[in-house]
Amino acid sequence: MTEDDQDHGGAGQRSAAQQEKWKAKGVALRAFFYIAGTHVFAAFVMLLFYLGEHAQK
């Protein structure tokens, strides 16, 4: 074992920590896209209501 393995808990724990950081980034990215997508959809629906309200009848 090297000093780096002893200081950081070994290769297995470093790998697990890296996987957890990667998963957290994935969750944050997915949440961002879901929130952004919901806002885009809401804006589209509002546009449809606006156009329907101002349509010539």
Steps between C-alpha positions, in 0.01 A plus 500: 500500500628843417458814706235624258286191558525544876420870491200469271354171619619279217405464138157351571384794706637753255312326223178500702541870579554580133190299407291687756618837364420384147152385606435830677598692187269278295207566734563874492524500121181294465314732739617804301371351174167400655450848644609672179280269292199569721551875460530470122179294488320752725616787277369316193159448663488866602583596141212286375260671741629843395460420131155353558390807691616736223382292206256664266163335533 
